[in-house]
């Protein structure tokens, strides 16, 4: 006598998943895995043409699921970092100069990283300000569009900078502070081997004077 297999004893039946559902979930997992792998594959420039074309397929999904991280920062050739320097005089007359983030003061590391993300956000906003050369052949409408975009960007930059300034003033017991956006370049490997310190003053350059801010004044 031939015994038929018990359908309840099969893995598919025991899980309650139909073959169609298993295939669908497997396809979704494969899609997610490929999206995770394609993000770092194309991110650190120079990237291959193939990786860029493949990533275009996954780009909307990566943005929606926050998979498009800043892999360039961790790549073999990371870019410069960006800081906010501040100068103020406390109510007792003490002159204070500092920067955000400050590796000596911002601990634990997570706190340093949060300040770092704020200053990098400020840099990204500042970079959106367009300064076309005077000889650029632009129509009046194009120049007006650039001017309007720059005005909105500068207003956003001022709001972010003012938020930082207000926090600094509350912490330092003062009513006025001046901010600068600073870029910290990374020395070349051969320069580091030759003894050049990472905090060499020549590696810092001021990108923008963000202005002076007063307590409670937006």
N, C-alpha and C positions, 0 to 999 in steps of 0.2 A: 504494500500500500504506500503510495506517495503522499508524504506530508507536505502541506502547503506552509510556507513561512508565516509566522504570526506577524501581522502588520504592526501590532503594537510594539513588538520587540525591535523593529528597525529604528535607527537613529533619527531619521527624518520624521517618522511618525511620533516617536517619543518626544521630540522637541516641539511638535505641533507646527513645524514650518513646512510649507509645501515646496517642491522643487523650484517653482517660479519665484517664490519669496527668497529662497536661498541664493538663487542666481542674481536677483536684484540687489540684495545686500552685498554680495561679493563684488558686484560691479561698482557699487557706491564706495566700498572700501578701497578698491583698486584705484578709482578716480581720486579719492582723497590722498592716497599714498603717492600717486604720480604728481599731484599738486604740491605736496610737501617737498618732494625731491626736485621738482623743476625750479622752485623758488631760489635755492642757493646755487643751482646749476648755472643759471643765467645771470645772477646778480653781480658778482664781482667782475668788473670790466678788466681786460677786454673779454667779452663773451662771444662764443661762436654763433654763427648765423643760425645754426640748427637749434641751439638752446633758446635763442630769442624768439624764433618762430613757434617752438613748442610752448614756451611760456605764455605767448599771446592767447593760447587756447584756455589756459588755466587762470589768467590774470583776474577776470571778474570774480571767480570763486575764491581766489587767494585774498582779494580785497574784502570780500564779504565775510570771510572767516578769519581775517587778520593773520594770514600766513605770509604776507608780503613784508617780512621784517627787514630791518636794515642790515642785511648780511655783509655789506661792504665794510662795516665797522670791524668785523671779526675776520676779514679776509687777509690774505698775505700782504696786501698793500692798502691798509686803512687810510682814510683821509684825515685831515686835521680836526682837532676838537675846537669848541667855541666856548668862551667864558664871558662872564659879566663882571667887570671890575667896578668897584664903588669907592667913593671917597666922601667922607662926612666929618663933621665936627660935633662931638657930643655936647650935651647941655653943660657939662662941667669944663668944656674947653679942650678936651682931648681930641686930637686928630686921629682918625681911623681910616686905614686903607685896607681893603680886602677884595676877595673875589668869590664868585660862585661858579661852579662848585669848588670847595676847598678840601683837598684830600686830608689835610691835617685836622680840620674841624668837623667835617661832615661824616660822622660815623654813627651807626654801622654803614657798611658799604651800600646798602640799599638806599639810605638817605642821600649819599653822594650821587648815586645813579639818578635819583629823582630830580635833584638840582640840575644834573647834567642834561636830562631830557628837557627841562625848562629852557636852559640856555640854547640847546640845539634847536628847539622850536622857535626861539627868537631869531636865530640865524636864518632858519628856513623862511620865516616871514620877511626878514630884511632882504633876502636874496630875490624876492619877488618884485622888488622895486626896479623898474626898467629905466635905464639911462641911455637912450639911443644917441649915437653920435650926431653932432650938429649937421654933418654933411649927409645924413640919412635922408633918402627921398621918401618922405611921408606926407600923406595928404592931411588936410586940416582935421578931417574926421578921425584919422588914425592917431594923430597927436592928442586929440581930445580924449579918445578912448584910453590912451596910455596915461594921460594926466588923471583921469577919473580913477583908473585902476590903482595908480600910485597913491592917490589921496586916501583911498580906502585901505590900502596896505599900510601906509604910514600911521593911519588912525589905529589900526589893529596893533601895530608894533608899539605905539605909545601906550595903549591900554595894558598890554602885557608887561611892558617895562614899568609902568606905574604900579601895577600889582606887586611886582618884585620890590620896588622902592618903598612902598607902604609897609611891607613886611620887615624890610631892613630897618626902617626908621623906628618901628615899634620895638624891635629887638635892641637897637643901639641907643634908645632914648635920645632921639634928635628929631628935628623938624625939617631937615633939608639934606638931600643926598644927590650926588652926581653919578651917573652910570655911563659905562663905555662897553661896547661889544668888541671882544678881542678874539683873535684867532691864534691858536697854539699849533704851530707846525711840528711835524715829526721829523727828527733828524734821519739822515740816511744811515743804513747799517754800518757802512765804513766809518762814518763820523762817530757813531756810538763806540765802535771798536777802538777808535783813536782817543776815546776819553771824553767826548762831548756830552755834557749832562742833558737829560731830557728837559730840564727846566732852565736851559740857557736863555737869558733875557732876549737874545737876538732871535729866538724862535717865536716870540710873541709880537703880534702887530695889531694895532687898533684899526678895526674896520669902520666903526661909526661911533660918534659921540651921541649917546642917546638923550643927553640933556640933564637938566637939574630938576628935581622933583621935590615938592613940599608936602608935608603931612596933611592928608585930607583933601588935597587938590588934585582932581583927575586931569 
